Amino acid sequence: MKALVTGAAGFIGSHLVEALIRKGYEVTCIARKTADLRWISALRINCLYGDLSDPASYSRGITGFDYIFHLAGLTKAVSEQAFFSANTENTEKLLQVVAEQNPAVRRFVFLSSLAAVGPGSNGRPVQEDSPPMPVSAYGRSKLRAEGAVLDCRGQLPVTILRPPAVYGPRDRDFFLLFKSIKKGFYPYWGKCYYSLIFVADLVEGIIVSAESETAENETYFLSDSMIYTNEEMVRKISSALGSKVFRIRLPLALMPVLAALGEKIDKKGIINRDRVRDFKYSNWTCDPGKAARELGFTPRITLEEGIQWTADWYRMQRWL
């Protein structure tokens, strides 16, 4: 089987490439010539050098693939247009190329996000049929990209996946929380509830959904099926690191100011004005029951195990 992966150089993409190779897939990655391929450079992969914003740079290479996994996208930016350019427009361009050059593809899998639907209300996790109400430019750009994918259902067999927060080795977003807790403190703006998924479970779900006939033209949430509070997450990380930790209460009204400062320090950092919009909501949870019923998707990694493995990896890489 031949698979094409976009976003292969990233956190989730690199783990997906490894999992596909273990399963015997021949894997090709679309990447810019300037991309940092450190996590996959030693693997048996083919590289199709091109830029998703420029279909002419890669269109001739989009042939003969059984599965296409579209993971490339932008999760952090300082402008709304940057999100829509990377997440929506590039998805539209890729879909058009695939429909023209590789219409016999068995499945086009698009990795979306819980952010495309938005937070749950009334304490309830969102489900696939929940009305989408994204609260950030990132979420809106992902939702519009989902629309482009769904519009191609008559031409291509597609599947949309919406994970919540993803953690594990190589991740740099959760790393900031690990780093803060290692130093003995963490920011707190009230009790919040989250769905999570360990990266190894997520990539298994991605592959299962691609190979399942049932998943054709369907949308799924993928999580470990548990709901965690921010305090519980901090306790697990603190235990894994062997650190005592104190919380620093931050008023929500102060967050936009900190976000503006964060953008000046690091334009690609996790603390930015768009991300702060998410912080105003306390229920970022989803119900993965549909994936369990229809795909038999069963996550294997508990939060305690996943956090311990992640902490150990950060230490081995001397990030902590």
Secondary structure, DSSP 8 states (H G I E B T S, - for coil): -EEEEESTTSHHHHHHHHHHHHTT-EEEEEE-TT---TTTTTSSEEEEE--TT-GGGTGGG--S-SEEEE----S--SSHHHHIIIIIIHHHHHHHHHHHH-TT-SEEEEE--GGGT---STT--B-TTS-----SHHHHHHHHHHHHHHHTTTTS-EEEEE--EEESTT-SHHHHHHHHHHTTEEEESS--EE-EEEHHHHHHHHHHHHH-GGGTTEEEE---S--EEHHHHHHHHHHHHT---EEEE--GGGHHHHHHHHHHH-TTSS-SHHHHHHHT-SEE-B--HHHHHHH-------HHHHHHHHHHHHHHTT--
